[in-house]
Each structure stands twice: as structure tokens, then as C-alpha cells.
Amino acid sequence: MDKPVSNAYRRLKIPDAERYWVEQVKCRVACPVFTDACGYVPAVAEGRDEDAYRIARATNPFVSICGRICGAPCERACRRGSVDTPVSIRAVKRWACELYGNDTGSDEHYHRFADERMLIPKGDYGERIAVIGAGVAGLTVAHDLARAGYRVTVFEAGPVAGGMLTMGVPLYRLPRELVSAEIDAILSLGVELRLNTPVGVPGRTFADLRAQGFKAIFIGAGLQGSRRLDLPGADLPGVVNGLEFLRLANLGEPIDIGPRVLVIGGGNVAFDVARTALRAVNDEEESVEDFRVTADVARTAARRAGVTKVHVACLESRDEMPADAIEIEEGQHEGLEIHTSLGPRQFVGNGKVSGVEFAACLSVFDSERRFSPRFDESLRETIDCDTVILAIGQSANFNFLSPEDGVELTDRGLIKADPDTLQTTRPDVFAGGDVVLGPRLFIDAIASAQVAARSIHDYLRATTTAVTLEYDWAPATYTMAQDWETMRRELPPSEAPSATELASAGDRQVERNYPEAEARVQAQRCLRCDVQTWFEGEHCIACNGCVDVCPDDCLHLVGLSQVAHDKRLLAMAQSQLGISAEQLAAFEPAELDSLGGVMLKDETACIRCSMCATRCPTHAFTMQRYNFHRELVIAPGANPRLKY
């Protein structure tokens, strides 16, 4: 038997038939749309790029865009991150998308590889659905319902579809040609898009939409406003909100911000704003007649009054800043001047803002990690500027709603919706994305919209849709790449311009795709968490060979006495040995150990190297692949969670 185990091993968990094994594939569980990263990353590693795109596309209608700008919750969950650093999952996805996705100019693979198992069955339904907002949530609902056979009309108040994809994300991060390609693929399903068509005005109230034959309404308008700072001088000219600045820059509208700009905020949006401001150069104004069809937009937006200095000031210390490390690093390379641990106290100016006075911020959160900043008012400094851009959070604008619509809001100022169905307080109105969740990732908006689409189908068909998990086990045969354990995470190539290069860089893409060889290497770092060590105790001869060979000390073969505190394990031992609980309880520790042992495994340490299976002389250990996917099951009968 093995040596006594640490207390960590006393927190035991007995695998069940389903959920436990799903949870081992942490990247997939972390993805709101359940994308099988453990499928497409190894596919790239093995050169199966078309398979990789098929797997990545399956449940994501914006897969190519997510390959560029997804917040990648999968990477935060990646098991490799507990060994050294996470796999570059998002960038590996981009590799496959640029070969087979809408990036190519063809939507053939995009439509062919949508996972029908997670889509509403097609039918000749015919009901009209109104979607408010052409952002990722609204267009995802349009994608799912149009594929099923519904007649979907998307009402967009702005001049271009895409929501934050086109009016929030800077041009240097996301090419608008790609956004147009993803949107066009959705519109090709028969979706009608009406631009410059706000809802909530005479002729387009909710009551008007119903009178025009729309049987359900989806609200996916997003959070279009920025939070204000209620401080002296906040209304001075020159104090602007970050999202409005990005909107103007992305649409190529005139922006007079002067040579000195101060951005307040420490998140990714603040750095989007600041880096966009850095790219403002002197140039003649050019008109943008059709945003969606001209590639020149990416080179003409934000070229206004020349900027010589951009400051970023935030409450947080450098270690606490919520912005991604790469955003901070590239921003500094481009010339941003970052000021940390400062809290704005007042805007300074006479007729126009000329600076902001700050106090030193001693801490941002209290002992329970609640937002509760503390300041040292005796330590003050002023940063001079011509424009202040606030990027401290987003807010909703529900001016298209009226009391007659019957759509209630929460105490947070968001739309009140059932978390399981996303039905609002008005039965035929559903909502999703940030208007319900608050500020989240694009992938969160996509996931919530998929739930709403299924609920709309249930509402109109009087059915009940459930998501089931289907799985099976199969022997796993695979070979890890040579030296895979020493491969290091490398970010995609960056072409962030230096401060002296910005004027000529314009809005060229900063992040580039991997070269093929590097894409393969980064994908080969995957630990293949869908492959499990399968242990059959009746074949074990307690030789301890598996324990000895394990490179990460994650296996321990222990006597029953060491797990006697766990009633579940003792009950299993009692059943296996054919003795009563009273008899088992009467044994001394040494006697318990002579009866048998238990194989313990630390799943957090296992790297799926298969050395235990290779070493085992009786094949008690084998490597098995846990194949699983989700499916929709639609049953007749009204959904009990919906109001009709």
C-alpha cells in the first residue's frame, strides 16, 4: 500500500455516471455555449483543420468573431493552466476559422456545420418574430429561429448591424469585413434586417408590432450607455462617455478631442477607448456612405484632431486592474501613460474641461471583496487634459419601452426575465444578452439568446424543450507530441505599433494569426481532458507500479483504514466484501487494510500522459475517451415555466 495520504485526499468524491466526467472537461463546461474545445484543439494539433472548424462552429453562430475577440472563459478553466499556463484556445480556434469559416468569403462550411442536435427542428412555421437590436443576442435569435422556419425581422436603430461588434470593438481588434461576413451568413437564412429603424416610436410600438402580425418579440438591445460620475464639473463640455466615443470612431464621425486625452477606467473597454484615441491623427474627413461594404472604414475612422498624449487613470493598483495583461502591455508599447490607484474627485475647467483632480486610492474593495473604495484626501494630483472619456461601466437605455408594454425592470435597471426561459413579464416578449444579464462577454449573450429562441418556439408551439446530455465511452488511442510537457504558451504574433509608428499604422490589425507550425505546437499543449484514466479494481494486483510511474503524484493506493471516515466508501467496501456494517466497524486499522484498498486520484494534477495504463501489467488501468454532447428534446405540451 501507498504511504498515508494528505488531508487534501480526505476530501473524496466518488465519480457518478454523468456529471463528474463532464466536469473534468473544464474548458467545455466553462463555455456558455458548451463549445468542444477539447475536440477542436486536438484536431488542429493533428492537422484535421476542417474537423476543427466543424467542432468549433457547431453551437456558435459567431465562431470566427469569437476566434478574434472572445473573452475565452475556456482558457481560465483550462487544466493546463494548473500545470503551467493555459492552452491558447481562442487563437487556435482562429486558425481553423481562417481556413474554413466565413473569413474565407464563403459561408458553405458555416451553414453545413451548424449542430442540428442543438437547433430547433425545421418546420413550415411561418409566424413572424420581431427582434429589437442587431447585436450578437438579436442576431443569434434570428439565426436559430430563421433556420427553424420562422419569419424573423430585426429592427436596428443604428445605421449598421452588429451592435458592439461594429460600434464598440475597435477596428484594430476586429476587421469589419469579417463582421459583415458573419452577419451576411445569418441574413442569408431569410432574416429581414431594417436599419435606422428604432422601435418605440409611432408606428413601431409593441402594440403596433403585434397589429402587424408579429407573434413574439425579442429584446436584444444591449447596454448602449456609459455610467456617469456624479462629481463636480461632470457636465463640463469635453467630458464624454466611452461607448459614444467608440461609436463615433467606428462610424467615422468627426471627433474633436484635442491633443491631450484622459481616459478614466481600468478595464478592457477603457483600453479600447484609449488605444483608439491614440490612433487619432490629422487627416481630411472622408464620408462613409455605406459602412458595411467599404473596407476603407478601418482606415478612416477616428482620424481627427491629432492626439499627442493619452492618459489612463483607474482606482485599481496595477495588479488589480481588470484589463487583460496583453491590453495593458500593448497599450504602453503604443504610448499610453497609465496612472493607478487614483480616484477622481472633481472635473476642473472654466467653460470646458481642462483636467481632473484625483485623490490617492488606498483600496478598492473591502474585506469581503465588495466595491468600497477608500481614499487619502490629503494626497491630491491633477492630470491636465482637453477631453475626459469615461469608461467605468455600461448602462441601459430603455426609451423604446412604455408602461403599456408590460415589460418590467429589475432593481438593477435591467429587464426582468425568467432565468430559465428569458420570458419577460409580458408573455409574448423575451429578452437576452446584456439587457438581462448586465455587462458580460459576447459568448454569454449568444448563450442567453439561444435559450430565448427555444423558449419562443415553445411559446408559439405549446411544446416543452429540454437539453439532454448524451454520452458514451470508447477506448482512447492517441499519442502526445514529443516534448509536449515542455511546450510553452505563446500568444499570437502582435503588431502593436510603437508610439512613433501610430500615425502610419492607422487601424491595421494588431493581433495576427499563428503561422501553421506554431498553431500546431500550441494545440499540442492540450492535455485532452476528455480522455480519462479508467480503473477496474478487480484486475488490480496492488503492485503500485502506476503510483510509482505517475509523474505528477496524482495516484495513491491506500488501505481502507485511511478512508474509514468516508461512509460512502465504507458502504461500497461492505457491499464488495459481503459483510455487515457492524462487522466492518469492529475491525482494527491493520485488519481493515488487509481486506483491501482504494485507488485515489487527484484529478487536478492528472495530465493524461497514460503512463499508468502503459505500466499496469494487468490492464487494470486503461485510457477511455468520454464522448458527450448536448441534444434538444422537444415534447408536446405547454412548457410549465412559460406564461401563455
VMD Tcl script that draws the C-alpha trace (Angstrom):
set ca {
  {0.00 0.00 0.00}
  {0.99 3.62 -0.50}
  {2.13 5.97 2.22}
  {-0.50 7.86 4.27}
  {-2.28 10.48 2.23}
  {-2.53 14.17 2.97}
  {-5.66 15.91 4.16}
  {-6.29 17.04 0.59}
  {-7.09 13.44 -0.30}
  {-9.59 13.25 2.52}
  {-11.96 15.44 0.51}
  {-13.15 12.49 -1.51}
  {-15.56 12.37 -4.41}
  {-16.95 9.22 -5.97}
  {-17.48 9.64 -9.72}
  {-21.07 9.36 -10.88}
  {-22.21 8.13 -14.25}
  {-22.54 11.54 -15.83}
  {-21.83 14.92 -14.27}
  {-18.47 14.12 -12.72}
  {-16.93 13.16 -16.05}
  {-18.38 16.18 -17.80}
  {-16.84 18.44 -15.17}
  {-13.39 17.04 -15.90}
  {-13.51 18.71 -19.32}
  {-13.28 22.12 -17.72}
  {-12.84 24.15 -20.89}
  {-16.11 22.88 -22.32}
  {-18.08 23.36 -19.12}
  {-16.77 26.92 -18.82}
  {-18.01 27.86 -22.29}
  {-21.55 29.27 -22.12}
  {-22.44 27.54 -25.42}
  {-20.63 24.31 -24.46}
  {-18.11 24.52 -27.31}
  {-15.99 21.39 -27.51}
  {-12.55 22.97 -27.23}
  {-11.22 19.56 -26.22}
  {-12.32 18.43 -29.67}
  {-11.16 21.19 -31.97}
  {-7.82 21.93 -30.31}
  {-6.50 18.34 -30.70}
  {-7.92 18.36 -34.24}
  {-5.65 21.30 -35.09}
  {-2.77 19.53 -33.34}
  {-3.30 16.55 -35.64}
  {-3.75 18.61 -38.82}
  {-7.51 17.95 -39.06}
  {-8.37 21.60 -39.63}
  {-11.75 21.08 -41.28}
  {-12.81 18.89 -38.36}
  {-11.60 21.60 -36.03}
  {-13.80 24.21 -37.70}
  {-16.77 21.82 -37.72}
  {-16.46 21.27 -33.98}
  {-15.91 24.96 -33.17}
  {-18.78 26.12 -35.38}
  {-21.30 23.57 -34.07}
  {-23.01 25.70 -31.41}
  {-21.67 29.18 -32.17}
  {-23.11 31.42 -34.92}
  {-20.27 33.92 -34.39}
  {-17.43 31.43 -34.27}
  {-14.98 33.39 -36.46}
  {-15.51 36.56 -34.46}
  {-15.02 34.64 -31.21}
  {-11.74 33.40 -32.65}
  {-10.61 37.03 -32.60}
  {-12.16 38.69 -29.55}
  {-13.82 36.16 -27.26}
  {-13.10 36.67 -23.56}
  {-12.23 32.95 -23.54}
  {-13.62 31.66 -20.24}
  {-12.40 28.27 -21.50}
  {-8.81 29.40 -21.07}
  {-9.36 30.49 -17.48}
  {-10.69 26.99 -16.75}
  {-8.07 25.11 -18.79}
  {-6.44 22.28 -16.81}
  {-3.08 23.02 -18.41}
  {-3.19 26.31 -16.53}
  {-2.84 24.41 -13.24}
  {0.31 22.77 -14.62}
  {1.93 25.85 -16.16}
  {-0.14 28.12 -18.44}
  {-3.45 27.58 -20.28}
  {-3.70 26.44 -23.86}
  {-4.26 29.34 -26.29}
  {-7.71 28.01 -27.13}
  {-9.16 31.15 -28.71}
  {-6.22 31.71 -31.03}
  {-6.22 28.04 -32.10}
  {-9.89 28.47 -32.99}
  {-8.97 31.44 -35.16}
  {-6.51 29.25 -37.06}
  {-9.29 26.84 -38.08}
  {-11.77 29.64 -38.82}
  {-9.44 31.41 -41.22}
  {-9.17 28.19 -43.22}
  {-12.83 27.14 -43.33}
  {-15.01 29.84 -41.78}
  {-16.65 32.99 -43.04}
  {-13.16 34.51 -43.05}
  {-12.70 32.80 -46.43}
  {-15.54 34.71 -48.10}
  {-17.69 31.58 -48.31}
  {-20.38 30.53 -45.84}
  {-20.61 26.94 -47.13}
  {-18.94 25.33 -44.11}
  {-20.64 27.78 -41.75}
  {-24.10 26.52 -42.69}
  {-23.12 22.88 -43.16}
  {-21.51 22.51 -39.75}
  {-24.22 24.03 -37.55}
  {-25.10 21.38 -34.97}
  {-28.67 20.34 -35.76}
  {-28.85 18.47 -32.46}
  {-28.91 21.80 -30.60}
  {-31.15 23.66 -33.05}
  {-34.93 23.86 -33.17}
  {-36.24 21.28 -35.68}
  {-37.06 22.80 -39.05}
  {-40.70 23.24 -39.99}
  {-43.08 25.35 -42.02}
  {-43.95 27.51 -39.03}
  {-44.45 30.87 -40.68}
  {-45.05 33.04 -37.60}
  {-43.40 36.45 -37.67}
  {-40.87 37.25 -34.94}
  {-39.68 40.79 -34.16}
  {-36.13 41.18 -32.87}
  {-35.09 44.51 -31.34}
  {-31.38 45.10 -31.80}
  {-28.96 43.67 -34.36}
  {-26.21 42.82 -31.90}
  {-24.96 39.34 -31.11}
  {-28.00 38.45 -28.98}
  {-30.56 39.63 -31.52}
  {-28.77 38.06 -34.46}
  {-28.34 34.76 -32.59}
  {-32.09 34.58 -32.01}
  {-32.58 35.42 -35.68}
  {-30.14 32.67 -36.68}
  {-31.84 29.97 -34.61}
  {-35.44 30.88 -35.43}
  {-34.87 31.57 -39.13}
  {-33.12 28.21 -39.54}
  {-36.16 26.59 -37.96}
  {-38.55 28.24 -40.41}
  {-39.82 31.34 -38.65}
  {-40.05 34.71 -40.40}
  {-37.69 36.97 -38.50}
  {-37.40 40.75 -38.81}
  {-34.58 42.53 -36.98}
  {-35.13 46.20 -36.10}
  {-31.89 48.13 -35.62}
  {-31.93 51.77 -34.53}
  {-28.43 52.41 -35.85}
  {-27.02 52.64 -39.36}
  {-25.26 49.28 -39.21}
  {-25.86 45.81 -37.79}
  {-23.57 44.18 -35.27}
  {-24.16 46.16 -32.10}
  {-20.94 46.32 -30.11}
  {-19.15 44.31 -32.79}
  {-19.33 47.28 -35.12}
  {-19.87 50.21 -32.76}
  {-17.88 49.13 -29.71}
  {-14.95 46.89 -30.62}
  {-12.10 48.95 -32.10}
  {-11.20 48.46 -35.72}
  {-7.65 47.38 -34.89}
  {-9.06 44.36 -33.00}
  {-11.77 43.17 -35.38}
  {-11.91 43.68 -39.16}
  {-15.33 44.86 -40.26}
  {-15.17 42.66 -43.34}
  {-15.33 39.65 -41.03}
  {-18.23 41.10 -39.04}
  {-20.10 41.69 -42.29}
  {-19.39 38.12 -43.42}
  {-20.77 36.59 -40.21}
  {-23.85 38.82 -40.32}
  {-24.44 38.14 -44.01}
  {-24.36 34.40 -43.32}
  {-27.20 34.87 -40.83}
  {-29.17 37.16 -43.13}
  {-28.87 34.55 -45.89}
  {-31.19 32.35 -43.84}
  {-34.02 34.69 -44.81}
  {-33.73 37.19 -41.97}
  {-35.03 40.68 -42.78}
  {-32.85 43.49 -41.44}
  {-34.21 47.03 -41.07}
  {-31.51 49.58 -40.29}
  {-32.15 53.08 -38.93}
  {-35.47 51.72 -37.66}
  {-35.93 52.28 -33.93}
  {-38.76 50.61 -32.07}
  {-40.92 52.51 -29.60}
  {-41.83 55.35 -31.94}
  {-45.27 55.92 -33.52}
  {-45.98 53.12 -35.94}
  {-43.46 50.81 -34.29}
  {-44.61 50.46 -30.70}
  {-45.00 46.98 -29.29}
  {-48.74 47.28 -29.89}
  {-48.07 48.28 -33.50}
  {-45.79 45.28 -33.99}
  {-48.48 42.95 -32.72}
  {-51.03 44.58 -35.02}
  {-48.62 43.99 -37.93}
  {-48.69 40.25 -37.21}
  {-45.62 39.67 -35.05}
  {-46.38 36.83 -32.66}
  {-43.36 37.23 -30.39}
  {-40.83 39.96 -29.64}
  {-37.22 39.53 -28.55}
  {-35.32 42.40 -26.92}
  {-31.57 42.26 -27.52}
  {-30.74 45.95 -27.49}
  {-27.63 45.64 -25.33}
  {-26.25 48.26 -22.96}
  {-25.60 51.28 -25.13}
  {-24.93 53.85 -22.42}
  {-21.93 54.56 -20.19}
  {-22.10 55.18 -16.47}
  {-21.57 58.74 -15.32}
  {-19.53 60.07 -12.42}
  {-21.60 62.24 -10.11}
  {-18.80 64.68 -9.34}
  {-18.40 68.46 -9.55}
  {-17.82 69.51 -13.15}
  {-19.23 66.31 -14.65}
  {-21.37 68.34 -17.06}
  {-18.49 70.38 -18.46}
  {-18.05 70.22 -22.24}
  {-15.28 67.79 -23.06}
  {-16.45 65.09 -20.62}
  {-17.74 62.29 -22.85}
  {-18.71 58.66 -22.42}
  {-16.53 55.88 -23.74}
  {-19.10 53.93 -25.72}
  {-20.24 57.05 -27.55}
  {-16.62 57.85 -28.39}
  {-16.11 54.33 -29.78}
  {-19.35 54.55 -31.74}
  {-18.29 57.80 -33.39}
  {-14.80 56.49 -34.08}
  {-16.08 53.25 -35.57}
  {-18.59 55.04 -37.78}
  {-16.02 57.54 -38.98}
  {-17.84 60.51 -37.45}
  {-15.99 63.76 -36.60}
  {-14.35 63.67 -33.17}
  {-12.72 66.77 -31.71}
  {-10.81 65.53 -28.68}
  {-7.72 67.73 -28.76}
  {-4.12 66.68 -28.21}
  {-4.43 65.61 -24.55}
  {-6.89 62.87 -23.64}
  {-7.61 61.31 -20.25}
  {-9.48 58.01 -20.04}
  {-10.92 57.04 -16.66}
  {-11.28 53.30 -16.10}
  {-9.10 50.23 -15.79}
  {-10.92 47.58 -17.81}
  {-10.69 46.37 -21.38}
  {-13.19 48.97 -22.59}
  {-11.01 51.72 -21.13}
  {-8.05 50.41 -23.09}
  {-10.15 50.07 -26.23}
  {-11.04 53.74 -25.82}
  {-7.50 54.85 -25.01}
  {-5.87 52.93 -27.85}
  {-8.48 54.22 -30.28}
  {-7.74 57.77 -29.11}
  {-4.04 57.17 -29.71}
  {-4.85 56.34 -33.31}
  {-6.49 59.70 -33.89}
  {-4.30 61.52 -36.47}
  {-4.67 64.58 -38.63}
  {-6.44 63.63 -41.82}
  {-9.03 65.07 -44.10}
  {-12.53 63.91 -43.33}
  {-13.98 61.24 -45.55}
  {-17.65 60.38 -45.78}
  {-18.82 56.86 -45.08}
  {-21.87 56.24 -47.23}
  {-22.18 52.51 -46.69}
  {-20.42 51.28 -43.55}
  {-20.94 47.62 -44.26}
  {-19.48 47.47 -47.77}
  {-16.38 49.61 -47.60}
  {-13.11 48.20 -46.32}
  {-11.73 51.74 -46.10}
  {-13.68 52.35 -42.89}
  {-10.95 50.53 -41.00}
  {-8.50 53.18 -42.18}
  {-10.62 56.31 -41.90}
  {-12.39 56.03 -38.54}
  {-11.10 58.21 -35.71}
  {-8.74 60.25 -37.88}
  {-9.47 63.58 -36.39}
  {-7.62 66.24 -34.39}
  {-4.11 64.94 -33.69}
  {-3.51 63.44 -30.26}
  {-0.12 63.78 -28.63}
  {-0.79 62.19 -25.23}
  {-3.34 59.75 -23.83}
  {-3.52 59.01 -20.10}
  {-5.41 56.16 -18.43}
  {-6.31 56.59 -14.75}
  {-8.02 54.00 -12.58}
  {-8.86 53.17 -8.97}
  {-7.11 49.83 -9.02}
  {-3.46 49.09 -8.45}
  {-1.59 47.57 -11.38}
  {-2.15 44.04 -10.06}
  {-5.87 44.66 -9.58}
  {-6.59 46.21 -12.96}
  {-9.36 44.20 -14.66}
  {-7.97 44.77 -18.15}
  {-6.20 41.85 -19.80}
  {-2.45 41.93 -19.32}
  {-1.89 41.97 -23.07}
  {-4.09 45.08 -23.40}
  {-2.02 46.90 -20.79}
  {1.27 45.77 -22.29}
  {0.33 46.71 -25.85}
  {-1.20 49.99 -24.71}
  {2.02 51.01 -23.00}
  {4.01 49.96 -26.07}
  {1.82 52.26 -28.14}
  {2.42 55.17 -25.79}
  {-0.32 55.13 -23.16}
  {0.60 56.67 -19.82}
  {-1.08 54.67 -17.05}
  {-1.86 56.08 -13.59}
  {-3.02 53.55 -10.98}
  {-4.58 53.88 -7.52}
  {-6.22 57.21 -8.28}
  {-9.84 58.16 -7.66}
  {-11.40 61.14 -9.47}
  {-12.75 63.79 -7.09}
  {-13.71 66.62 -9.45}
  {-13.53 67.78 -13.06}
  {-11.61 71.02 -13.48}
  {-12.36 73.68 -16.07}
  {-13.82 77.06 -16.90}
  {-16.41 76.63 -19.62}
  {-14.69 73.42 -20.79}
  {-12.89 70.63 -19.02}
  {-9.16 71.20 -18.62}
  {-8.25 68.46 -16.16}
  {-9.33 66.07 -13.44}
  {-8.34 66.22 -9.79}
  {-7.64 62.85 -8.17}
  {-7.12 61.56 -4.65}
  {-4.95 58.57 -3.83}
  {-7.00 55.36 -3.67}
  {-5.89 53.23 -0.74}
  {-8.09 50.23 -1.53}
  {-10.89 49.37 -3.94}
  {-12.62 46.51 -2.12}
  {-13.46 45.79 1.49}
  {-12.55 42.58 3.34}
  {-15.46 40.76 1.68}
  {-14.41 41.86 -1.82}
  {-17.27 44.31 -2.13}
  {-16.67 47.50 -4.08}
  {-15.91 50.07 -1.37}
  {-13.00 52.37 -2.34}
  {-11.09 54.26 0.37}
  {-9.20 57.46 -0.41}
  {-6.50 59.57 1.18}
  {-7.91 63.02 0.50}
  {-4.66 64.65 1.59}
  {-2.85 63.16 -1.41}
  {-4.15 65.00 -4.45}
  {-2.94 65.41 -8.01}
  {-4.39 66.87 -11.19}
  {-3.98 65.49 -14.69}
  {-4.43 68.14 -17.37}
  {-6.37 67.24 -20.50}
  {-8.55 68.56 -23.31}
  {-11.01 65.67 -23.19}
  {-12.05 63.21 -20.49}
  {-13.53 59.92 -21.66}
  {-15.36 57.85 -19.04}
  {-15.09 54.07 -19.36}
  {-16.26 52.93 -15.93}
  {-19.21 50.74 -16.84}
  {-22.26 50.45 -19.04}
  {-25.90 51.35 -18.59}
  {-29.13 50.54 -20.38}
  {-31.38 52.81 -22.42}
  {-34.96 51.57 -22.48}
  {-36.57 54.60 -24.08}
  {-38.28 52.24 -26.52}
  {-40.34 50.75 -23.67}
  {-43.54 52.27 -22.31}
  {-45.66 51.25 -19.29}
  {-48.27 49.86 -21.69}
  {-45.77 47.28 -22.92}
  {-45.88 45.46 -19.59}
  {-42.14 44.75 -19.53}
  {-40.82 45.31 -16.01}
  {-37.29 46.17 -14.92}
  {-35.23 44.86 -12.02}
  {-33.77 46.92 -9.20}
  {-30.53 46.99 -11.22}
  {-32.31 48.68 -14.11}
  {-32.24 45.60 -16.33}
  {-35.12 43.75 -17.94}
  {-36.81 41.31 -15.59}
  {-36.81 37.87 -17.22}
  {-37.14 34.30 -16.03}
  {-33.55 32.98 -15.82}
  {-34.55 29.60 -17.28}
  {-36.72 30.80 -20.18}
  {-35.82 34.50 -20.59}
  {-39.52 35.30 -20.86}
  {-40.26 38.78 -19.53}
  {-43.27 39.91 -17.51}
  {-45.17 40.21 -20.80}
  {-45.76 36.64 -22.10}
  {-45.00 37.31 -25.78}
  {-41.86 39.34 -25.04}
  {-38.49 37.68 -24.42}
  {-35.09 39.24 -23.78}
  {-31.45 38.21 -23.64}
  {-27.88 39.41 -23.58}
  {-26.71 42.36 -21.53}
  {-30.20 43.85 -21.11}
  {-30.92 40.89 -18.81}
  {-27.50 39.74 -17.62}
  {-25.72 43.07 -17.26}
  {-22.30 43.58 -18.88}
  {-20.99 40.16 -19.92}
  {-18.97 38.55 -22.67}
  {-20.22 38.21 -26.23}
  {-20.40 34.44 -25.74}
  {-22.73 34.94 -22.75}
  {-25.09 36.97 -24.93}
  {-25.04 34.24 -27.57}
  {-25.87 31.56 -24.99}
  {-28.77 33.50 -23.48}
  {-30.18 34.22 -26.94}
  {-30.16 30.51 -27.76}
  {-32.22 29.84 -24.64}
  {-34.64 32.61 -25.61}
  {-35.05 31.23 -29.13}
  {-36.00 27.83 -27.74}
  {-38.46 29.46 -25.36}
  {-40.05 31.45 -28.18}
  {-40.51 28.20 -30.09}
  {-42.11 26.58 -27.03}
  {-44.36 29.62 -26.56}
  {-45.62 29.52 -30.14}
  {-45.90 25.73 -30.45}
  {-47.05 24.89 -26.89}
  {-44.13 22.48 -26.51}
  {-41.51 21.85 -23.83}
  {-37.86 21.84 -24.85}
  {-35.24 20.22 -22.65}
  {-31.49 19.99 -23.10}
  {-30.20 16.46 -22.51}
  {-26.70 15.10 -22.25}
  {-25.81 12.08 -24.37}
  {-22.55 10.21 -23.78}
  {-20.62 7.02 -24.35}
  {-17.19 5.60 -23.55}
  {-14.68 4.36 -26.08}
  {-11.07 3.19 -25.83}
  {-8.74 6.13 -26.42}
  {-5.80 5.75 -28.74}
  {-3.66 8.83 -29.06}
  {-0.06 9.94 -28.92}
  {1.10 13.08 -27.19}
  {3.55 15.16 -29.21}
  {7.22 14.83 -28.44}
  {8.25 17.16 -25.61}
  {4.64 18.27 -25.15}
  {5.20 18.75 -21.42}
  {7.87 21.41 -22.04}
  {5.96 23.33 -24.71}
  {5.25 26.86 -23.55}
  {2.26 29.05 -24.25}
  {2.98 31.61 -26.94}
  {0.49 34.35 -27.70}
  {-0.35 35.07 -31.34}
  {2.05 37.45 -33.09}
  {1.37 41.08 -32.23}
  {1.99 44.06 -34.45}
  {1.12 46.74 -31.95}
  {2.69 49.90 -33.34}
  {5.06 51.94 -31.22}
  {4.17 55.50 -30.31}
  {6.18 56.78 -33.26}
  {4.51 54.36 -35.69}
  {0.89 55.09 -34.78}
  {0.35 57.80 -37.38}
  {1.15 55.42 -40.22}
  {-0.37 52.32 -38.59}
  {-3.93 53.61 -38.76}
  {-6.26 50.80 -37.76}
  {-4.40 47.79 -39.07}
  {-5.00 44.57 -37.15}
  {-2.74 44.27 -34.11}
  {-3.13 40.56 -33.40}
  {-2.10 38.28 -36.25}
  {-2.85 34.62 -36.84}
  {-0.36 31.95 -35.86}
  {1.95 30.58 -38.53}
  {0.97 26.96 -39.18}
  {3.83 25.41 -37.25}
  {3.08 27.49 -34.16}
  {-0.66 26.77 -34.36}
  {0.14 23.05 -34.28}
  {2.52 23.44 -31.34}
  {0.06 25.49 -29.31}
  {-2.69 22.95 -29.98}
  {-0.38 20.09 -28.98}
  {-0.21 21.55 -25.46}
  {-3.78 20.34 -24.85}
  {-3.99 17.71 -22.09}
  {-7.01 16.02 -23.74}
  {-9.21 16.15 -20.69}
  {-11.96 14.16 -22.40}
  {-9.68 11.12 -22.02}
  {-9.94 9.54 -18.58}
  {-7.94 7.01 -16.64}
  {-10.29 4.06 -16.22}
  {-9.57 1.84 -13.20}
  {-11.03 -1.64 -12.70}
  {-10.22 -2.80 -9.19}
  {-10.87 -6.48 -9.77}
  {-7.86 -6.57 -12.10}
  {-5.52 -4.73 -9.72}
  {-2.74 -6.74 -8.05}
  {-1.63 -3.82 -5.83}
  {1.84 -3.73 -7.35}
  {1.94 0.07 -7.03}
  {3.52 0.38 -10.46}
  {1.03 3.04 -11.52}
  {1.73 5.07 -8.38}
  {5.49 4.86 -8.88}
  {5.42 5.88 -12.54}
  {2.95 8.79 -12.22}
  {4.98 11.96 -12.96}
  {2.63 14.25 -11.06}
  {1.98 12.17 -7.95}
  {-1.76 12.10 -8.54}
  {-2.34 8.39 -7.80}
  {-2.40 6.85 -4.31}
  {-3.31 3.27 -3.44}
  {-4.32 3.32 0.23}
  {-5.72 0.88 2.76}
  {-9.33 1.04 3.88}
  {-8.30 2.46 7.25}
  {-7.19 5.70 5.59}
  {-10.66 6.33 4.16}
  {-12.65 4.97 7.08}
  {-14.07 8.44 7.70}
  {-15.97 8.30 4.40}
  {-19.25 6.45 4.92}
  {-19.90 6.12 1.19}
  {-16.63 4.30 0.58}
  {-17.15 2.03 3.56}
  {-20.64 1.20 2.29}
  {-19.12 0.25 -1.06}
  {-16.48 -1.86 0.69}
  {-19.15 -3.55 2.78}
  {-21.10 -4.46 -0.33}
  {-17.98 -5.64 -2.17}
  {-16.76 -7.78 0.74}
  {-20.19 -9.15 1.64}
  {-20.03 -8.24 5.33}
  {-22.25 -6.16 7.57}
  {-21.59 -2.63 8.73}
  {-21.21 -3.90 12.30}
  {-18.55 -6.39 11.25}
  {-16.70 -3.76 9.28}
  {-16.77 -1.34 12.21}
  {-15.22 -3.95 14.50}
  {-12.00 -4.26 12.52}
  {-8.76 -2.66 13.71}
  {-6.95 -0.42 11.15}
  {-4.45 -3.13 10.23}
  {-7.27 -5.61 9.74}
  {-9.15 -3.13 7.55}
  {-6.07 -2.66 5.39}
  {-5.73 -6.41 4.96}
  {-9.24 -6.54 3.49}
  {-8.42 -4.28 0.58}
  {-7.58 -0.82 -0.59}
  {-8.84 2.16 -2.52}
  {-7.27 3.87 -5.53}
  {-7.37 7.63 -5.04}
  {-6.72 10.07 -7.85}
  {-6.18 13.82 -7.79}
  {-7.95 14.92 -10.98}
  {-6.49 18.41 -10.72}
  {-2.98 17.02 -11.18}
  {-3.56 14.38 -13.87}
  {-2.03 15.30 -17.24}
  {-3.42 12.32 -19.21}
  {0.06 11.06 -20.05}
  {-1.23 7.42 -19.95}
  {1.91 6.20 -18.19}
  {-0.23 4.43 -15.58}
  {-2.06 2.48 -18.28}
  {1.19 1.66 -20.04}
  {2.84 0.48 -16.82}
  {-0.04 -1.64 -15.48}
  {0.73 -5.36 -16.04}
  {-2.91 -6.46 -15.72}
  {-4.60 -3.64 -17.62}
  {-6.44 -2.54 -14.51}
  {-5.76 0.98 -15.79}
  {-6.85 1.85 -19.33}
  {-7.43 5.14 -21.13}
  {-11.03 5.76 -22.15}
  {-12.48 8.70 -24.07}
  {-15.67 10.17 -22.65}
  {-17.66 11.31 -25.70}
  {-20.55 13.56 -24.82}
  {-22.75 16.18 -26.41}
  {-25.99 18.01 -25.73}
  {-29.23 17.48 -27.61}
  {-32.61 19.19 -27.65}
  {-35.58 17.03 -26.78}
  {-38.91 18.66 -27.61}
  {-42.04 17.16 -26.12}
  {-45.66 18.09 -26.85}
  {-47.45 20.03 -24.16}
  {-47.05 23.56 -22.87}
  {-43.81 24.41 -21.10}
  {-44.73 24.77 -17.40}
  {-42.10 27.51 -16.97}
  {-43.78 29.76 -19.55}
  {-46.76 32.04 -19.31}
  {-49.12 31.79 -22.28}
}
mol new
graphics top color blue
foreach p $ca { graphics top sphere $p radius 0.5 }
foreach p [lrange $ca 0 end-1] q [lrange $ca 1 end] { graphics top cylinder $p $q radius 0.2 }
display resetview
